[in-house]
């Protein structure tokens, strides 16, 4: 997806696969701020000259002006989810990396778990939050996107049906759905399937 499909200051949303021995070379973002969410495999991330290992579930933030690269030095493909948003004003924060599954807590509904990362301290742009959500088999999450915000949700595990404004989108891992400001959506998983795990990126709409 790119900005023409999304309300607000989104630049693009991408799903990237890096084969063993391959990499995205070091570069500096001068027009956008970026997050990487590692979906599977292992990666070596270099941020402003500092190298670290990243594993599935890690979220990496790249502020405006930071140099970074990501490499797959393992023996299997590495998958990651990318979001880029246009910056705002003010001083850039330092790059950060955290393991989102460590933040999972029980939700209000039985079997539901979620973790939320506040993105506002990490960027100058109108980022709001990044969430990891688990819905049990046969369960559903029902929410309305607040006015002034838009989201992209991406399925990581399980079979899911996402209903937005009467239109259903169904799929397995890799399904991404953008939901505009003020729209209600429901994400559900079949009773005869396993749990559904997905991530939600939330960005403001000027």
C-alpha positions as CSV (number, residue, x, y, z in Angstrom):
1,X,0.0,0.0,0.0
2,X,1.2,3.5,-0.5
3,X,0.0,7.0,0.6
4,X,-2.6,7.3,-2.1
5,X,-4.5,4.3,-0.6
6,X,-4.3,5.7,3.0
7,X,-5.6,8.8,4.9
8,X,-3.0,10.8,6.7
9,X,0.8,11.0,6.5
10,X,1.5,7.4,5.5
11,X,4.1,7.0,2.8
12,X,3.9,3.2,2.3
13,X,3.3,-0.2,3.9
14,X,5.4,-3.2,2.7
15,X,5.9,-6.8,3.4
16,X,9.5,-7.9,2.7
17,X,11.3,-11.3,2.5
18,X,15.1,-11.4,2.6
19,X,16.7,-14.7,1.5
20,X,19.7,-16.2,3.4
21,X,22.8,-14.2,2.7
22,X,20.9,-11.2,1.4
23,X,20.4,-7.8,2.9
24,X,19.1,-4.3,2.6
25,X,22.2,-2.1,2.4
26,X,22.9,0.8,4.7
27,X,20.9,3.9,3.9
28,X,19.6,7.1,5.5
29,X,15.9,8.1,5.4
30,X,15.7,11.9,4.7
31,X,12.0,12.0,3.8
32,X,10.3,9.3,6.0
33,X,10.4,7.7,9.4
34,X,10.1,3.9,9.5
35,X,9.3,0.8,11.6
36,X,10.4,-2.8,11.0
37,X,8.4,-5.6,12.6
38,X,10.2,-9.0,12.3
39,X,7.6,-11.6,11.4
40,X,9.8,-14.7,11.1
41,X,13.4,-15.7,11.0
42,X,16.4,-13.8,12.4
43,X,17.9,-10.5,11.3
44,X,21.0,-8.5,12.0
45,X,20.0,-4.8,12.2
46,X,22.6,-2.0,12.1
47,X,21.4,1.3,13.4
48,X,23.8,4.3,13.3
49,X,26.7,1.9,13.2
50,X,25.5,-0.2,16.1
51,X,24.8,-3.9,15.2
52,X,22.2,-6.0,17.0
53,X,20.3,-9.2,16.4
54,X,16.5,-9.1,15.8
55,X,14.1,-12.0,16.1
56,X,10.4,-12.6,15.3
57,X,8.3,-10.2,17.4
58,X,10.9,-7.4,17.5
59,X,9.9,-3.9,16.6
60,X,12.7,-1.6,15.3
61,X,12.2,2.2,15.0
62,X,14.1,4.3,12.5
63,X,13.8,8.0,13.2
64,X,14.4,10.6,10.5
65,X,18.0,10.9,9.6
66,X,19.2,7.6,11.1
67,X,21.3,5.3,9.0
68,X,20.3,1.6,9.0
69,X,20.6,-1.7,7.3
70,X,19.1,-5.2,7.8
71,X,20.7,-8.5,6.8
72,X,19.8,-12.2,6.9
73,X,22.8,-14.2,8.0
74,X,20.8,-17.3,8.8
75,X,19.8,-20.3,6.7
76,X,16.1,-19.6,6.2
77,X,14.1,-16.7,4.8
78,X,13.5,-13.7,7.1
79,X,10.2,-11.9,6.8
80,X,9.4,-8.4,8.1
81,X,6.6,-5.8,7.9
82,X,7.5,-2.2,7.1
83,X,5.7,1.0,7.6
84,X,6.9,4.4,6.5
85,X,5.3,7.7,7.6
86,X,6.3,11.3,6.7
87,X,8.0,13.2,9.5
88,X,6.8,16.3,11.4
89,X,9.1,18.9,13.1
90,X,11.4,18.8,16.1
91,X,14.5,16.8,17.1
92,X,14.8,13.2,16.1
93,X,14.7,10.5,18.8
94,X,17.3,7.7,19.0
95,X,16.6,4.4,17.3
96,X,15.0,1.7,19.4
97,X,14.3,-2.0,19.4
98,X,11.9,-3.9,21.7
99,X,10.3,-7.4,21.8
100,X,6.6,-6.8,21.6
101,X,5.4,-10.2,22.7
102,X,7.0,-9.6,26.1
103,X,4.3,-6.8,26.6
104,X,1.3,-9.1,26.0
105,X,-1.4,-8.9,28.7
106,X,-4.9,-10.4,29.0
107,X,-7.7,-8.5,27.3
108,X,-11.2,-7.8,28.4
109,X,-12.6,-10.8,26.5
110,X,-11.7,-14.3,27.5
111,X,-8.7,-15.6,25.6
112,X,-7.8,-12.2,24.1
113,X,-4.3,-10.8,24.7
114,X,-2.8,-7.6,23.4
115,X,0.4,-5.5,23.7
116,X,0.7,-1.8,22.8
117,X,3.7,0.3,22.0
118,X,3.3,4.1,22.1
119,X,5.1,5.4,19.0
120,X,4.8,9.1,19.8
121,X,8.1,9.4,21.7
122,X,10.1,7.7,18.9
123,X,9.1,9.9,16.0
124,X,8.4,13.5,14.9
125,X,5.5,12.4,12.6
126,X,1.9,11.7,13.6
127,X,2.5,8.1,14.7
128,X,0.2,6.9,17.4
129,X,0.7,3.3,18.4
130,X,1.7,-0.2,17.3
131,X,-0.3,-3.2,18.7
132,X,0.0,-6.9,18.8
133,X,-3.3,-8.6,19.3
134,X,-4.3,-12.3,19.8
135,X,-7.9,-13.5,19.3
136,X,-8.9,-17.1,20.2
137,X,-10.5,-19.5,17.8
138,X,-14.1,-18.5,17.4
139,X,-13.5,-15.1,18.9
140,X,-13.8,-11.6,17.5
141,X,-12.4,-8.1,18.0
142,X,-14.7,-5.2,17.3
143,X,-13.5,-1.7,17.3
144,X,-14.1,1.7,15.7
145,X,-11.2,3.7,14.4
146,X,-11.3,7.1,16.1
147,X,-11.8,10.2,14.0
148,X,-8.5,11.7,13.1
149,X,-6.7,8.4,12.9
150,X,-6.3,5.5,10.4
151,X,-5.0,2.0,10.8
152,X,-3.5,-0.9,8.9
153,X,-3.9,-4.3,10.4
154,X,-1.8,-7.3,9.2
155,X,-2.5,-10.9,10.0
156,X,0.5,-12.9,11.3
157,X,-1.0,-16.2,12.2
158,X,-4.3,-18.0,11.7
159,X,-7.3,-17.6,9.3
160,X,-9.1,-14.3,9.7
161,X,-12.2,-12.5,8.4
162,X,-12.0,-8.7,8.5
163,X,-15.3,-6.9,8.0
164,X,-15.2,-3.2,7.3
165,X,-18.4,-1.3,6.4
166,X,-20.2,-4.4,5.3
167,X,-17.4,-5.7,3.1
168,X,-15.6,-8.8,4.2
169,X,-11.9,-9.5,3.5
170,X,-10.7,-13.0,4.4
171,X,-7.3,-14.5,4.3
172,X,-4.4,-16.2,6.1
173,X,-1.0,-14.8,7.2
174,X,-0.1,-11.8,4.9
175,X,-3.6,-10.3,4.7
176,X,-3.4,-6.5,5.2
177,X,-6.5,-4.3,5.6
178,X,-6.5,-0.5,5.8
179,X,-9.4,1.0,7.8
180,X,-10.2,4.8,7.4
181,X,-11.0,7.2,10.2
182,X,-14.4,6.7,11.9
183,X,-15.0,3.2,10.4
184,X,-15.9,0.2,12.5
185,X,-14.3,-3.1,11.8
186,X,-14.5,-6.7,13.1
187,X,-11.8,-9.3,13.0
188,X,-12.9,-12.8,13.6
189,X,-11.4,-16.3,13.4
190,X,-13.3,-19.5,12.6
191,X,-14.3,-21.7,15.6
192,X,-12.7,-24.7,13.9
193,X,-9.4,-22.9,13.4
194,X,-6.7,-21.8,15.7
195,X,-6.2,-18.4,17.3
196,X,-5.5,-15.3,15.1
197,X,-2.5,-13.1,15.8
198,X,-2.2,-9.7,14.0
199,X,-0.5,-6.3,14.3
200,X,-2.1,-2.9,14.0
201,X,-0.3,0.3,13.1
202,X,-2.1,3.5,14.0
203,X,-1.3,6.8,12.4
204,X,-2.9,10.2,12.9
205,X,-4.8,12.1,10.1
206,X,-4.2,15.8,9.9
